[in-house]
Amino acid sequence: MTRKRQRSTWTRNVDDRPTPHRRQIATLNNVDTTVDATTPPGPEDAENANNNGPSASSTATVTSSPDVLQGGATAKAETIGDNEQLKQTKVKAALPKRRAIVWFRRDLRLHDNLALDAAMRTQQQLQRAGDEEMALLPIYILHRPKFQRCGPMRFQFVLEAIADLATSIAKLDGRLLVLRGDAEDVLRVVMTAWGVTDLFFEAGVVHYSIERDNRVRDIAKSLDVKVTTVRGVTLYDPHEIIRLNGGQPPTHYERLLEITEKMPQPTQPIPAPVKLANAASFSTTQLFSLLEDFCQENPSTADVIAGVDGDVKKTEAELFAVPPLTALGLTPPNPHAPFIGGESQALKRLDDFCEDERRVGQFEKPKTSPVSIDGPSTTTLSAYLSFGCLSAREFFYRIMFIQLQYPHRPGLPTQVTLEGQLMWREFFYCYACGTPKFYSQEGNPGCKQIDWRLLNEDYVSHPELDEHEPNQLTDPDEKIAMRQFQSWKDGRTGFPWIDAVMRQINQEGWTHHAGRHAVACFLTVECSTSRGCEERRISRRK
């Protein structure tokens, strides 16, 4: 008989949470601190310190780390830095002296949000010490895409996730401030205009995000803003895994399992807060006025944030609101994709999947079907995990508690279980963390250097790839390759299985992993077309 269980309520008042016995709050005089909720460091790796304990409460360690970034701020940062006196005089007395930005990125949720938790614990520490209060300014920065490398379905999913987060924060009497522009430039402007003293965010894992984080730290340092980063994207710290593997990322799944089995279990998820202290200690009118005045007095910054200045000027309500998909130059998909973005939807899908405990306990990925008619045979939670609508630790412990009652059959390999699916995610995150050119064939030790067709960079990464006509190409083989590519992306190859999967991707933005593997292999192995074309096409349709 199938048993049903209500999802345990993780939500409780942050003030009622017991302080974990292994957590230490960062001292306020640190310039840069790092919070890690993955695994503990080795003795020679204190900078990557993290914590994993079996405690029922979240155990994360905040450790001081030296500022390893070299070089001065950019010219624009120096220009704004010269306005430090302006910054101090502009901030109205109604705002608390300490003002912290909580920068949401790929952690679009309240449950198990380590950056938000670190900020709230800092608030508590200040209150207990009798110091000044600290206002929390939750923000999300919507980047202006330089290349249109993802389609309307993915953008719509992200916008829905942001809107859901904004609704959840509003229920706690807070306000999510959504801004559009380049993240580094936007942060430089708002930290200066608003007199920000602290910045909290979840650190990136792959190299391009690590490099961006380093540039943000440089900007913050030039403005005397204290930075606190947390590591919570993965279950285990990929830097620690690489260290334990001799300085290289594991290239075999089994090797990753060997390493992680010797590491402490991931920390249990942190409950979502039921209130945000000092959430109402600022008004959007104040912030809008400060931002507008600063940009007017510093014209070079006027175009940094979309809508602050320029031909189309936004109102206060419009500036901080989640923009519609049409504002990004995209047409909303019709019909709507079957997946709606957001933490609320993620937790509901997790609840629905875990209602059938036998399915969770006896899950085997190879036995799931890519042609299921009654609904997907898998969890369909990958997008929610990717954008942080669902915490990996929340998913991990929900399924682990159920699997304790349904032990795996003897000989069932980890890689086919639900836990194993999360470990595949860990494997590729770890490899990406240790491989600077993970997204490229050239310079990637994990790739064979194959002379693919359509390997030319113009074809692989140029935003006008889809508009290329075969007769515009000079090489006869390239013309054939482009015609084949167009037939593949439109689902017109003549191979029914391949065409059905591609049409599902075009209409729904999703397909079972076996279907995705099939169409990728068809394009690369059968048609000898560059791997970059396949990845880019599927991404643009998601």
Beta strands, then each sheet from edge to edge (+ up, - down):
strand 1: 32-36
strand 2: 61-64
strand 3: 98-104
strand 4: 134-142
strand 5: 177-180
strand 6: 198-202
strand 7: 226-231
sheet 1: 2+ 1- 7- 6- 3- 4- 5-
end
